[in-house]
Amino acid sequence: MKKVLVIEDDLEIVNLLEIHLKDLDCEVTKAHDGVTGLRLALDETPDLIILDIALPAMDGMEVCREVRAKSNTPIIMLTAKSEEIDRVLGLELGADDYMTKPFSIREFLARVKATFRRNNMIRESLNLENKVQMSFGDLQINVEQRKVVVSNQRVELSPKEFELLSLMASHPGKCYSRSDLLRLIWGYDFDGYEHTVNSHINRLRAKIETDMNNPKFIITAWGVGYKFNEEVA
């Protein structure tokens, strides 16, 4: 049974989502403000978080930022706003999907099921490679512990940064387009939001590369996207 945390202050929406999530054999926990939601997100380790943006006490963007600093739990954000900047900011902060109210329950459930499938695919692809520990010179990646060390110093990565690094490092030399990485790491086809990948790659490089202008590990595949440098593998 999957555990789903719904952080939403509209009780009618909460009750509706709870009914249909239970039909998917999900155990539902509810919070009606951002502070309570954040506490439950970090204490209860849910399999999925449904997160509204407009919340009392702490808004959903801040909740998303705080959760992403400590957890890779998938997040589907909900909002009554339709402006592109809200969607972009949500994705930049680490949301896995984004739905604008009003939305159909059928679409919502399809997004939930797709999020579960994609999360399982990422885990299984890394497990199938049987690469719990990967070493590339002064870069070490422990997939099981989600730990990255560069030159004997631990580097703190966000969940998405870690997933990007783990995915590419487990397949040195393989080129990934920005659309590929959006689909595999964020789990959804966000047409037009490839800059989300660029910004995460830049932050990842800033943490693991000695020279941002001449990266050693994550290199640009011109005209395609990015790849992990096979020459250091």
N, C-alpha and C positions, 0 to 999 in steps of 0.2 A: 504494500500500500504506500502510495506517494503522500508526503506531507506538504501541504500548500498553506502558505501564510498570506492572507488577504489583508492589506493595509489600505483601508478606504473608509471615509467618514460618512458616506451616503449609505444608510442602513438598508434601503431597498435594493441597491446594487449588491451590497454584501450578501444579503439573504438570497438573491437570485443566483449569484455566482456560487454560493455554498451549495445550493440545491443541485446545480449541474456538475460541479466538481465532484460531489459525492457519487454522482452517476458514473464518473470515471474511476471510482474506487479510490478517491483521494480523502485523506483526513485533513479537515480544514480548521485552521486556527485564525482568529480574527483580531484585528486591532483597528481602532478608530481614530488614532492620532499618530503623528510621526515618532514621538518619543517612545511610546509603548511598542510601536511597530519595530523600531530599531532594536529595542531590547529583545523582543521575541525573535527577530531575525538572527541575532547573534547567539542567543541562548538555546533556541530550539532546533537549530540546524535543519531548516526545511529543505525540501527538494526543489521548491519553486516559490518565488515571492511575486504576488500581484500587488503592484504599488501605484497608488494614485499620486498625482503631483501636488494638487491643492489639498494639503492636510493641515489641521491645527497643530500647534506646539512646535512642529518641525516639518518643513515641506518635503515632498517626495524626492526632489533633487538632492537635498542634503542627506536624506536617508540613504539614497542610492550611493552617494559618495562615501558615506561611512561604512555601508555594507561592503562595498567593493574594496575598501582598504583592508578588509579582514577576511573576506569570504568570496568564493566563486559561485555561490548559489545563483542559478538563473533568475533574472528579473524581467517581468513583463510590466511596462509602465502604462498607466491609464491617465488620460487627461481630457478635459473638456475643450482644451485649446487645440487649434489646428495649425498654428503658425509653425513654419519649418524650423525656426530657431529652437523651439522647444524639443522637437524631435531630434535635431542634431545634438543639442546639449545632453539630452537623455542618453543617446548612444555614446557620446564622448565620455560620459561618466561611467559607462559600463553596463547600461541596460542591454538585455538580449533581444527584446522586441518592444513594440510601441503600438498602442491602440488608442484611437481618438473616439471619445464618446460623442454621440451614441454609437454602439457597435452591436452586431448581431451575436447572439449566443452561439450560433453555429460557427461563426468565424472565430470567436473567442476560444471555443473548445478545440478547434482545429489548430490554433496557435499554441495552446497548452500542450496538446499531444505532440506537435512538431518540436516544441522545445524539449520535451522529455526525450524524444527520439534522437535529436541532435546531440544532446548532452551525453547520452549513452554511447553514441557513435564516437565522440571525441575520446571518451574514456577507453572504449574498446580498442580504438585504433592505436592508442599509446600502449595498452596492455598487450595487444597482439604483437607489437614490435618487441616486447620483452626487454625494453630499454629503461629499466628503473633508474639506472645511473649512467649518465653520459659525460664523457670528459673530452675536452678539446683544448689542449694546452693549459692555459691558466683559467679556463672556463669549465666549471663543473655544474651539472644539472642533475638534481635528484627529483625524479618525477613523483615518486611515492610521497616524499616529504615536502614537495613543492618548494625546494630549496635551491638557490642559485648562488654560487661562489665565484668571484673573479679576483684573481691574484690573492687568494687566501682571505678575502674579505667577503662576508655575506652581503648580497645585494637584495634589497626588498623590491619585489615586482608586484604590480597589481595582478589580479587573476587573469585578465585578458592579455597582459604583457607576458605572463608566464605561459599561457596557452599558445600564444604566437611563437614564442621561443621554443617550446617543447615540440610543437608540430614541425617546425622547419628543421630543428636540430635532429629530429628523428628521421629526416629524409634529406640529408645533405645533397646539394646540387639540384634538387627538384625546384623548379620555378613555380611560384604561386602568383596568380594575378590578384589584384585587389579584390575583385569580385569573388574569387576562390576563398580568400581569407575571410571576407565578410560572411560567406555562407558557412564555412567550416568552424569559425571561431565565434562569430556572433549568432550564427545559426539561422540567418534569414537573408533573403535577397533584397537589400536596401539599395535599389537603383539610385544612383546619383550621390551616394554617401561614401564613396571610396576614400574621401579625405579623412574619414574616421580611421581607416587603416593607416594612412600616412602619419597621422598624429601619434598613434600608438607605437608605430615603428620608430618614430623619432624619439619618443620617450624611452623606449626600450634601448635604443642605441646609446642614448645619453647615460644609461646606467651600466651598460656592459662593454662599451667600446672605449678605447683609449683616445682615439681620434675620430670624432663624428664625421669629419670631411673625408676620411679614408678608412671606412669601417672594415674590420677584420672578419667579423662573424656574419652579420646580417648585411648582405650586399644587394644592391639594386640590379635587377635583371632588366636592362633597358628595353622599353617597348612591351614588357610583360608585367613585371611587378617586383617581387623580392624572392630571395633564396638564401639558404644557409650555405656559407662558403665551403664547398667540398674539399678545398685544399687544406683546411685546418682539421678535417675529420680524420 
